Amino acid sequence: MGEVEGDHRGDLTLIPTEEEEERARVDIYKYIFGFVEMAVVKCAIELGIADTIESHGRPISLLELSSDLGCAPHTFHRIMRFLVNRGIFKEIRNEAVEGCLYSQTALSRLLVKSGDRSMASLVLLLSSNPMMASWHGLSARVTGSSAPFEAANGEDIWSYTAANPGHSQLINEAMACHARATVAAILDGCLDVFDGIGTVVDVGGGNGTAMQFLVRGCPSIQGINFDLPYVVSAALICEGVVHIGGDMFDYVPKADAAFLMWILHDWGDDECIQILKKCREAIPENKGKVIIVESVIESKPQKVVKEELELKDLGFFLDMVMMAHTNNGKERTMEEWAYVLGKAGFPRYNVRSINGSACSVIEAFPV
Ligand SMILES: C[S@@+](CC[C@H](N)C(=O)[O-])C[C@H]1O[C@@H](n2cnc3c(N)ncnc32)[C@H](O)[C@@H]1O
């Protein structure tokens, strides 16, 4: 046994205080029950609880809510009790009504199924069977035996999505949630990134939501939404945006700037270098640029001392999602971004954080 030094033994083993031990005995339940919050929020979205309260335009009682949703009040109240306990909906006591009234919170409004602020599809995607099944293979990914999504679903995520139109629609709608919020934040804080740009190609732009919002915010820009043919065939029709189907590993349509949001993190370094080289061929050498919207994670582990999730923690969560759902994808540190950009022929770049988003904007230039 080593010598005791402060709260460490001489061999640097941490000796927890009694208070830390007590905290740990409670904290372990965050992991034992970690899936429960996701499952109940998914249930709330499927039932349409937030949509129903919103459509009433006022707080409503358990009986009104359960009758509108076709639920049995005696079981439904337990779902509501959990959601209120977690702060997702709010309970209002009112003398005039037997029981209580339920009202929306800022959080529950994000669970409404449609609208520019909805995050419902992202919850539904990540809690869907193919995505959840992959998590059982996370340890196998690290021991090197197999890619979790492929082990669980028989093929990699993009082949699976191509063969399953329902899953493809779920991915497109989920990505649109992220695109609406992130493009709005970019237009708000980093609008000058698009100064002097006439055409932008969104590489892997999904159903075209990002280009739709970008062109709405910068009407002088002509948008090209580029994705796999089966994805663009179901894309949104939007003035100022043309859709082109193709494979970014073969070519990228020509434009002044290539925009890549949540694309490169799906791929390993060699694949990213290939994609970025195709983008380099698509933009003018002297005044073109690529605009990458991704996380830039810290290289050193951060000491977690707070209870609440912070935006800068999301990159570490996304990195685990990439491990579970893609074959070689990962979130990157600044050093890792510098490596792929350098190898792809982008010697010059700058990084800007986006207010209210876990993503940063990396502008990279061919000269
Ligand atoms: C994670 S989604 C990102 C969507 C969008 N950029 C966003 O942030 O909302 C990745 C996108 O890459 C597209 N994709 C995958 N492989 C591709 C390929 N070889 N060529 C073009 N697009 C591809 C997928 O269809 C999907 O729309």
PDBQT file of the ligand as one rigid body, heavy atoms in Angstrom, charges set to zero:
ROOT
HETATM    1  C1  LIG A 401     -25.589  12.781 -40.883  1.00  0.00    +0.000 C 
HETATM    2  S1  LIG A 401     -26.427  13.162 -42.371  1.00  0.00    +0.000 S 
HETATM    3  C2  LIG A 401     -26.162  14.907 -42.461  1.00  0.00    +0.000 C 
HETATM    4  C3  LIG A 401     -27.247  15.642 -43.197  1.00  0.00    +0.000 C 
HETATM    5  C4  LIG A 401     -27.099  17.165 -43.269  1.00  0.00    +0.000 C 
HETATM    6  N1  LIG A 401     -25.806  17.590 -43.742  1.00  0.00    +0.000 N 
HETATM    7  C5  LIG A 401     -27.405  17.805 -41.944  1.00  0.00    +0.000 C 
HETATM    8  O1  LIG A 401     -26.515  18.132 -41.182  1.00  0.00    +0.000 OA
HETATM    9  O2  LIG A 401     -28.589  17.976 -41.653  1.00  0.00    +0.000 OA
HETATM   10  C6  LIG A 401     -25.304  12.539 -43.583  1.00  0.00    +0.000 C 
HETATM   11  C7  LIG A 401     -25.788  12.683 -45.020  1.00  0.00    +0.000 C 
HETATM   12  O3  LIG A 401     -24.750  12.183 -45.890  1.00  0.00    +0.000 OA
HETATM   13  C8  LIG A 401     -25.383  11.567 -46.986  1.00  0.00    +0.000 C 
HETATM   14  N2  LIG A 401     -24.443  10.650 -47.657  1.00  0.00    +0.000 N 
HETATM   15  C9  LIG A 401     -23.951   9.472 -47.196  1.00  0.00    +0.000 A 
HETATM   16  N3  LIG A 401     -23.116   8.946 -48.107  1.00  0.00    +0.000 NA
HETATM   17  C10 LIG A 401     -23.070   9.817 -49.154  1.00  0.00    +0.000 A 
HETATM   18  C11 LIG A 401     -22.383   9.811 -50.398  1.00  0.00    +0.000 A 
HETATM   19  N4  LIG A 401     -21.560   8.810 -50.713  1.00  0.00    +0.000 N 
HETATM   20  N5  LIG A 401     -22.570  10.858 -51.232  1.00  0.00    +0.000 NA
HETATM   21  C12 LIG A 401     -23.414  11.879 -50.913  1.00  0.00    +0.000 A 
HETATM   22  N6  LIG A 401     -24.085  11.937 -49.740  1.00  0.00    +0.000 NA
HETATM   23  C13 LIG A 401     -23.926  10.905 -48.865  1.00  0.00    +0.000 A 
HETATM   24  C14 LIG A 401     -26.558  10.832 -46.337  1.00  0.00    +0.000 C 
HETATM   25  O4  LIG A 401     -27.536  10.450 -47.281  1.00  0.00    +0.000 OA
HETATM   26  C15 LIG A 401     -27.032  11.872 -45.336  1.00  0.00    +0.000 C 
HETATM   27  O5  LIG A 401     -28.009  12.718 -45.895  1.00  0.00    +0.000 OA
ENDROOT
TORSDOF 0
